[in-house]
Amino acid sequence: MKNEKVESIIKTIKYMDIKDKLRLAICMCNSDWLHLEYDKNEHLQYFDELLKEKDEAYRTTLINFAKYKIVMFAMAKIMEMEQTEQNKVAVYLFNMVNYEISNKKQII
């Protein structure tokens, strides 16, 4: 059952666009409820810069992440997980973002 939770949220993440993936990554790095084994501040700065490149509204205004329902849904599901499950999701998400960003840079 534990793997079902992780697989379910990974399927949700797969179908998010890059902006929502970045928003989710930022929310995960900002959350005090998640116990990630990574340098949250370093990742937060990295994802923040990437989202500023991709989303002009994020760059120019204060964004309320609560209006992004898919991001809030994913965060709620992740917060219900155990620490090891949270870290599995974080590894997947962070790697997926890096993969998508690096592929887009090669195309350009």
C-alpha positions as CSV (number, residue, x, y, z in Angstrom):
1,M,0.0,0.0,0.0
2,K,2.9,2.4,0.7
3,N,4.2,2.1,-2.8
4,E,0.7,2.8,-4.1
5,K,0.8,6.3,-2.5
6,V,4.1,7.1,-4.1
7,E,3.1,5.7,-7.5
8,S,-0.2,7.6,-7.4
9,I,1.4,11.0,-6.8
10,I,4.2,10.3,-9.3
11,K,1.5,9.7,-12.0
12,T,-0.1,13.0,-11.0
13,I,3.3,14.8,-11.3
14,K,4.0,13.2,-14.7
15,Y,1.0,15.0,-16.2
16,M,1.7,18.4,-14.7
17,D,3.3,21.0,-16.9
18,I,6.7,22.3,-16.0
19,K,5.4,25.4,-14.3
20,D,3.2,23.3,-11.9
21,K,6.1,21.0,-11.3
22,L,8.3,24.0,-10.3
23,R,5.5,25.4,-8.1
24,L,5.2,22.0,-6.4
25,A,9.0,21.8,-5.9
26,I,9.0,25.3,-4.4
27,C,6.1,24.4,-2.0
28,M,7.9,21.2,-1.0
29,C,11.1,23.1,-0.2
30,N,9.2,25.8,1.7
31,S,7.1,23.3,3.8
32,D,8.0,22.7,7.4
33,W,5.7,19.7,7.3
34,L,7.9,17.8,4.9
35,H,11.1,16.2,6.2
36,L,13.3,16.1,3.1
37,E,16.9,14.9,3.3
38,Y,18.1,17.6,0.9
39,D,19.3,21.2,1.2
40,K,15.9,22.9,1.0
41,N,17.3,26.4,0.7
42,E,19.6,25.5,-2.2
43,H,16.9,23.7,-4.1
44,L,14.4,26.5,-3.3
45,Q,16.7,29.1,-4.9
46,Y,17.3,26.9,-7.9
47,F,13.5,26.2,-8.5
48,D,12.7,29.9,-7.8
49,E,15.0,31.1,-10.5
50,L,13.7,28.5,-13.0
51,L,10.1,29.5,-12.3
52,K,10.9,33.2,-12.7
53,E,12.3,32.3,-16.2
54,K,9.2,30.3,-17.1
55,D,6.4,32.4,-15.6
56,E,6.3,36.1,-15.8
57,A,3.4,36.4,-13.3
58,Y,5.6,34.7,-10.7
59,R,8.4,37.1,-11.4
60,T,6.3,40.3,-11.2
61,T,3.7,39.6,-8.5
62,L,3.2,37.8,-5.2
63,I,1.7,34.4,-6.1
64,N,-0.8,32.6,-4.0
65,F,0.0,28.9,-4.6
66,A,-3.4,27.9,-3.2
67,K,-5.0,28.9,-6.5
68,Y,-3.1,26.0,-8.2
69,K,-5.4,23.2,-7.2
70,I,-3.2,20.4,-8.6
71,V,-0.2,21.7,-6.6
72,M,-2.2,21.8,-3.4
73,F,-3.7,18.4,-4.0
74,A,-0.2,16.9,-4.5
75,M,1.1,18.7,-1.4
76,A,-1.7,17.3,0.7
77,K,-1.0,13.8,-0.5
78,I,2.7,14.2,0.1
79,M,2.2,15.5,3.6
80,E,0.2,12.3,4.4
81,M,3.2,10.2,3.6
82,E,6.1,8.9,5.7
83,Q,9.5,10.6,5.4
84,T,11.0,7.9,3.1
85,E,8.0,8.2,0.8
86,Q,8.2,12.0,0.8
87,N,11.9,11.7,-0.2
88,K,11.1,9.3,-3.0
89,V,8.6,11.8,-4.4
90,A,11.1,14.6,-4.0
91,V,13.8,12.7,-5.8
92,Y,11.4,11.9,-8.7
93,L,10.2,15.5,-8.9
94,F,13.6,17.2,-8.7
95,N,15.0,14.8,-11.3
96,M,12.0,15.3,-13.6
97,V,12.4,19.1,-13.5
98,N,16.1,18.9,-14.2
99,Y,15.5,16.5,-17.1
100,E,12.8,18.7,-18.6
101,I,14.9,21.8,-18.2
102,S,18.0,20.3,-19.7
103,N,16.1,18.8,-22.7
104,K,14.6,22.2,-23.5
105,K,18.0,23.9,-23.3
106,Q,19.4,21.4,-25.8
107,I,16.5,22.0,-28.2
108,I,17.1,25.8,-28.1
